[in-house]
Amino acid sequence: MSLTIVCANKNVTKTLYLHRLTTLPYMRTKIAVANGDGIGPEIMEAVLKIFNAANVQLDYEFVEMGKSYFDAGHSTGMTAKAKETIETLGLLFKGPMETPKGKGVKSINVTARKVWNTYANQRDFRTLNGVNTVFSKAGIPINITIIRENIEDTYGGIEHLLTYDVAVGRRIITRPGSEQVIRYAFEMCRRKGLKKLACAHKANIMKLTDGLFLEVFQQVATEYPDIESSDIIVDDLCMKLVSRPETFEAIVLTNLQGDIVSDLCAGLVGGLGFAPSANIGDNISIFEAVHGTAPDIAGKGIANPTALLLSGISMLRFLGYSANAATIENALLYTLEQGVHTGDFGEKGTPSLNTVQFADAIISNLGEQPAQGAVIATEDFEAKHGISPVQNKLRFTKEGVVEEMIGVDVFVEADMQPDELATIAKKHLRYNENFELVMISNRGTQVWPTGSIYTELVNEYRIRFEKKEGSTIRQKEILHISADLSEDVKICSVEFLMNFNGKRGYTLAQGQ
Amino acid sequence: MSLTIVCANKNVTKTLYLHRLTTLPYMRTKIAVANGDGIGPEIMEAVLKIFNAANVQLDYEFVEMGKSYFDAGHSTGMTAKAKETIETLGLLFKGPMETPKGKGVKSINVTARKVWNTYANQRDFRTLNGVNTVFSKAGIPINITIIRENIEDTYGGIEHLLTYDVAVGRRIITRPGSEQVIRYAFEMCRRKGLKKLACAHKANIMKLTDGLFLEVFQQVATEYPDIESSDIIVDDLCMKLVSRPETFEAIVLTNLQGDIVSDLCAGLVGGLGFAPSANIGDNISIFEAVHGTAPDIAGKGIANPTALLLSGISMLRFLGYSANAATIENALLYTLEQGVHTGDFGEKGTPSLNTVQFADAIISNLGEQPAQGAVIATEDFEAKHGISPVQNKLRFTKEGVVEEMIGVDVFVEADMQPDELATIAKKHLRYNENFELVMISNRGTQVWPTGSIYTELVNEYRIRFEKKEGSTIRQKEILHISADLSEDVKICSVEFLMNFNGKRGYTLAQGQ
């Protein structure tokens, strides 16, 4: 990232000055652009053509990313040069990309989001006149912003087969990660002038993980008394989104639930072809089309560039070019309102345009105002100006945490009845009188000391040992008990039980 | 469970014989009924009144379950007598129940499903004339059955705080559990005459867990060539459900995704008040209303009994009373078609009925046929006749599994940079030359030996040790390495790395 290059561009500073009187610390004027695969190059060309016609003062550095770079042996799907460019410029505008299947490589989109810590995924969904949906026909207007946590949850991709039959994925929710995205969501509401932010979750079932997310939401909410905050169970949210979507303004969610709800909302406004996506980080941000690469129509010049254009418009706002953003968005809305469309949507009665014609139609409408939903140039940008880090940033609660070790859950492979396993587990307690066997569960349901004969079992059990009252235990002892136990049963995993500030840091088994 | 009592009821055997020529092994005629909390007693009374008017040959034993039994000190929310009755009779028909909040007790609904192994949750969603929705107004008919896995996933409730800042939930997906519910889904399609079954999942991200579910689906599908099987990513499914719901017939999903999609589908047909729910097990099954207890209107006699009635109709089919089921369902559809409604739905212009009046309206319409969607008595029941188990049933793959231990992931609490942690980890390898340090990750993203300085860190790392090529390792060694490591950093958990049948039983880190 270079302050010099950025500030050196006089045109941009001037442009910005025209519609902003506050001074920006600095502004990047050059951004990295990755065309993407399939229809990517066509729609990117169309969008940049519109940008140029609107006199957007951006310079582009094209970077090498996508399927062909996987195929050429780059395991992350991008060249070292591309990575360096993106990290230097801090902003990537990208077309859709394909990750080859069956090669064991991870999704390039997910890798980019995680490695560069773009912790917030923002997607704005609004009714577009000319794009018919079940809801537009019913006269129900939609204007919802989804903020999705972008790093954690099961997207950590930490999965293990404990036995041939039992797969476990670790769902991670952290306090600093939750705070980052929730704070972003509240700030976004302020910038956009939104009045309500809901936190959707499943904390009634996932009490520690989603419970943590909800707890952080409620804490951060106290700092934003001007925004009406509420929470809602995610399944209830989905029911309401398909019946009364007009009641929601902004929703913040964990990663997977946010993924599902985002696409549901995309469906409400016409599909992925009509929804922008921004991945926001403190140093690097990514604006992208999240629809597929549509290999069946690639190269035919007929793809719909709307989603990428909407992402580009979000990007312009983010960079402070809100006058450009408003002009282009109004031209797009006006064009759609006129019934102009590509082949994938719109009235069958009117002929569809190809990609270039559609872009040209928008260009010819620059300066027009749509009849409905016209936007004005607002101050809703969020240009990040973090100094390039010299080492990885470490986020954690530094003070006021008192920990106590309580015991251990040992997960074992065993094809026996609970009583037999309890006998084996107790045998190894002879070596350490500080511990007692408190519970055995199977798939989370207690099966020892009490349980139901109707609970069916798989060949992976959890054995819970806790310290006896008044005793203290050490990690080494726990690991040695596990090692002893491994003489009789196969250990799959070992999970320590902790209390934090006197509060239990682990859940009870179902039925415990 | 008693064969004698059941067969002794001559009326039922006769009734069944009238519309079935095949002989049933036996049929339970007495079922357990739990009224539930809030509006539960009122709507249960209405439904049983309709059953009696339709001459349904069932006997009811009322059991003590719900909020007041939690309050009276029963930690599972039911009396021992209730549990025994339900296990003996094998069928529970229940109203909505409330689990007290903040007492640390688990949801009675979830406990019941898990302890009694009701592995499949079936919910049938169909357009009901007279119940207006966005989709009914658009003339889009909905007829979708969701089969949700009911035991596993994050509903196992196995969660741990690894550090004060980092919560982890274990998402469990098993081969036998997946097979049970997927097989049920295919069988259900055959019984109901459905032609298409889709498996929705997120196997592109959760490669081992949802990957296992999808793999089992594809295996089981080969046994049902008469059913068209397909799979779909769950977020794509949600987008399509809100735009083209008429393209789906039946969908099978894992637990949380199934929960979300079920409620989305409930929204499509008018909400939880219009959707039945059946929890199917091999020994015990539960039919219930899944809406809330509506404490604000409890006791006023104005609640809508439709969801509980629809669940009751499903139950009648399950028990083989399909002629009764058809008569009652047709009367309900006819009644709704006439614009008859309770206060929570229907045209504002026509006065609403109270609960008893609504039930009486349905009773007066027994024998009527609706103009649209009339049902006929079909053979689509699935009466389970499992012999009461004498011990817990253990399900696992017994043969053909070759395991190899590869290494270990050690999760530690550490507030340092990756390089420092790598130095500590390597120090302890001096004791065991069979191992090497291959990777360190943070929130699933690799940060050592390579990574990006832009990846932000929480105070919990994963350290991956693998055996060197050609060497063999034992569990004890792994646990001892972990014990040694605990001298320098706090261990949170230890997860073994295994290969099964030569295939990697763990995922790579993002960027590895």
Interface residues (C-beta under 8 A of the other chain):
Chain A: T76 K83 E87 G104 K106 S107 V110 T111 K114 V115 W116 N117 Y119 T133 V134 F135 K137 A138 I140 I151 E152 T154 Y155 G156 G157 I158 E159 H160 L161 L162 T163 Y164 D165 V166 A167 V168 G169 R170 R171 I172 I173 T174 R175 P176 G177 K202 N204 I205 M206 K207 L208 T209 G211 L212 V234 D235 D236 C238 M239 K240 L241 V242 S243 L256 Q257 D259 I260 V261 S262 D263 L264 A266 G267 L268 G270 G271 L272 G281 D282 N283 I284 P389 V390 Q391 N392 K393 L394 R395 F396 T397 K398 V401 E403 D409 D415 M416 Q417 P418 S441 N442 R443 G444 T445 V447 G451 S452 I453 Y454 T455 E456 L457 V458 N459 E460 R462 Q475 K476 L479 H480 S482 A483 S486 E487 K490 I491 C492 S493 V494 E495 F496 L497 M498 F500 N501 G505 Y506 T507 L508 A509 Q510 G511
Chain B: T76 K83 E87 G104 K106 S107 V110 T111 K114 V115 W116 N117 Y119 T133 V134 F135 K137 A138 I140 I151 E152 T154 Y155 G156 G157 I158 E159 H160 L161 L162 T163 Y164 D165 V166 A167 V168 G169 R170 R171 I172 I173 T174 R175 P176 G177 K202 N204 I205 M206 K207 L208 T209 G211 L212 V234 D235 D236 C238 M239 K240 L241 V242 S243 L256 Q257 D259 I260 V261 S262 D263 L264 A266 G267 L268 G270 G271 L272 G281 D282 N283 I284 S388 P389 V390 Q391 N392 K393 L394 R395 F396 T397 K398 V401 E403 D409 D415 M416 Q417 P418 S441 R443 G444 T445 V447 G451 S452 I453 Y454 T455 E456 L457 V458 N459 E460 R462 Q475 K476 L479 H480 S482 A483 S486 E487 K490 I491 C492 S493 V494 E495 F496 L497 M498 F500 N501 G505 Y506 T507 L508 A509 Q510 G511
